Amino acid sequence: MDVVLLSRMQFAAATMFHFLFVPLTLGLSVMVAYMETKYARTGDETYLSMTRFWGKLFLINFAVGIVTGITLEFQFGTNWSRYSEFVGDIFGSLLAIEASTSFFLESTLIGVWVFGWKKLSRKAHAAVMWLVAFAGTLSSLWILLANGWMQHPVGYTMRNGRAELESFMTVITNPFGLLEFLHTVSGAYVLSAFFVMGVSAWHLLKKQNMDFFTRSFKIALVFGLVSSLFVAAIGDTHGVHVAQTQPAKLAAMESHWETKTHAPLHLFAIPDEKNERNSVEFGSIPGVLSFLGYHDVDAEVRGLRDFPADERPPVLLTFISFRVMVGLGTLFILLTVYGIFKRNRLADSPNYLKLMLFSIPLPYVAIELGWVLAEVGRQPWIVYGLMRTPSAVSPIAAPQVLFSLIAFIAVYGLLGALGFYLMLANAKKGPVTASQ
Amino acid sequence: MELDVLQSIWFFIWGLLWAVFFMTDGFDLGIGALLPFLGKSDSDRRMMINAIGPLWDGNEVWLITAGGVTFAAFPKVYAVMFSSLYTPLLLILFGLIFRGVSFEFRSKVESIAWRNFWDACIFAGSIAPAILFGVAFANIFQGLPMDQNGYHGSLIYLLNPYGLLGGALFLMLFLVHGALWLSIRTSGPLHDRGMSAGGNLWLGLLVVAVVFLIATWFSTSLYSNYLSHPILFAVPLICVLSLVCVKFFLMKKDALKAWLASCLTIVSATFFCIIGLFPNMLPSIPDAAYSLTASNASASQLTLTIMLVIVLIFIPVVIGYQLWAYHLFSDKLSTHDLAEDEAY
């Protein structure tokens, strides 16, 4: 195997693994901060044990998320050194700003929160968690502006054989990055809400700590409903923007081969990349793709055949990722809307609770596939239109990368398994109540 | 601001970030490396971990920031440094990964085998990065085998005598630093063990430091800046004096002052090397024409200017809230603290 493929596999493995933990960190911090604020305001002990119970799960998840994030900061240098030289002026700056404005705040204050129960007033302690949540969200803004620049480079000029900064304001107001930020963070909130609802459902089905888990469920339900509507609305806007900035990705998302107006959406299709067509397609609804891309059923949508073969992303993976993500996103809205009607009879709705328990993994699948769509759909470019992925890789030997890839898989596999085990054990154990 | 002035400022900010990382996470790494030696019982070891529990995470971000700033201000250095030092860097990162999760996972399960496993990870994840940082930086000071085709070396090559000496120096600095921090945060037998380990390790540090200073004369050209500007010898002089102060305060049984002197030792030792290196960032051994310097590897003037504004605003803010966190968590731990549900 060559260095490019190995490095891509390593980056994908490291990023996707890291991203199993990031969304829950983003969303659960907000919910824990909310619970603790309720406690600080009302003095209600149930909110305190909620803060501690969900806080403990938050911390286990946070630990794995934070350590696996460190490797990402350095992997651009280790494996993608030509890319790093080419974009450091802009991309590197965003990472440095992320570290100095957000990551420091998050990491310093998490220690204060964990160890500061006796040292701070209730309100100050709750405020620390709000700052942790704020810092995490701010972090993702900078990271997604950096990714947004790879997707849709702006504010640069080509000089000295690299992309140099021309307008900082243009870079930090890049609509692509801002849309990615809103879409990703609200997706993370959906995931966290489903996590809290699912764990609560398990306890409610066991008829234990009913008050505690009913309250937790309801907080997450409202959070989840708002977020799942928001993530869909932003996703729609994002789709329109992708149509303008990355037409090849849009065509691959829908496996749309021929340029035409009133472009249809196929309910089912199997892309056949070799013959540049879909081997099977049915349930086509005319105009829907035109509408999704341009909010106009008459609009012309460029087909894949009109892009040179070496400028097309892998169709099948892009196509499936998009489809499953959108399908799951729709399901999340249905499940939370249904939950609103059931909210006062949760304990009497075992089927709904079971459904919510088994739904815990679904937002994980959706959010990972969202990233597959964003990154695979950008190929063959590492910086859209400017630099191809194969020319970005470090001049290093393949065996070195193979060795590190195996190490990544072994280490992350172990951490993932142990982290999962600890989350499960602590989630099942339930809260420590004030009387204990 | 003129480009060359900006580049020089950034060179020293780059050095400062590394220095602060070594000063802060250095004692975390030191305590981790001392864990099997000073932690005689499970509660001793928990005490040691909780002594750094609230702070290690924020300390580690100085590494991330040093990396990020290298990427932003000197993209070419970032690209060459981390792809050349591929294997040692990944070993450092894996070490730090294991150390980090060990703190969180260790006390979550009541099993001796489980805890022993994570204790071993904390030890390995602390001692390996401590040594490897020293090896990597000593090799940078010495110069890397780089030409127009890039870097030609391997992990084995990096383990040359001067590289290993650098590893030993960093390890000794961090061990002393860790033993002192442990003494600040504990009382009773663990405090006494920290103080006596600090005293014994100090002697070892002194020997390694002297050998390193002499070997640096023969293996690197770090002294040339000093010979042309003798006033700069003040920096190594401060380093030596603060190292002596560490011992002085140890004898006076003042762990806090000894630790502060140790902070100054680490920062001035880093600056001794950084000043000697200037303006080189990654010197090439075969031919200085291939060296990466503050001027030929830097980002554009605009990026350097904007980043300077950001760093001048935010780094003081960071230092402010980190000092607050240090202020909160520099008191002596008690067994009562270990009974807390959130304690490691």
Interface residues (C-beta under 8 A of the other chain):
Chain A: R52 G55 K56 L59 I60 A63 V64 I66 V67 T68 I70 T71 E73 F74 F76 G77 T78 N79 S81 R82 S84 E85 V87 G88 D89 I90 F91 G92 S93 L95 A96 I97 E98 A99 S100 T101 F103 F104 L105 S107 T108 L109 I110 G111 V112 V114 F115 G116 W117 K118 K119 R159 R162 E164 L165 E166 F168 S394 P395 I396 Q400 F403 S404 A407 V411 L415 L418 G419 L422 A425 N426 V432
Chain B: N50 G53 P54 L55 W56 D57 G58 E60 V61 L63 I64 T65 G67 G68 V69 T70 F71 A72 A73 F74 P75 K76 Y78 A79 V80 M81 F82 S83 Y86 T87 L89 L90 L93 F94 L96 I97 F98 G100 V101 F103 E104 F105 K108 V109 N149 G150 A299 S300 L302 T303 I306 M307 I310 V311 F314 I315 V318 Y321 Q322 A325 L328 F329 E340 D341 E342 A343
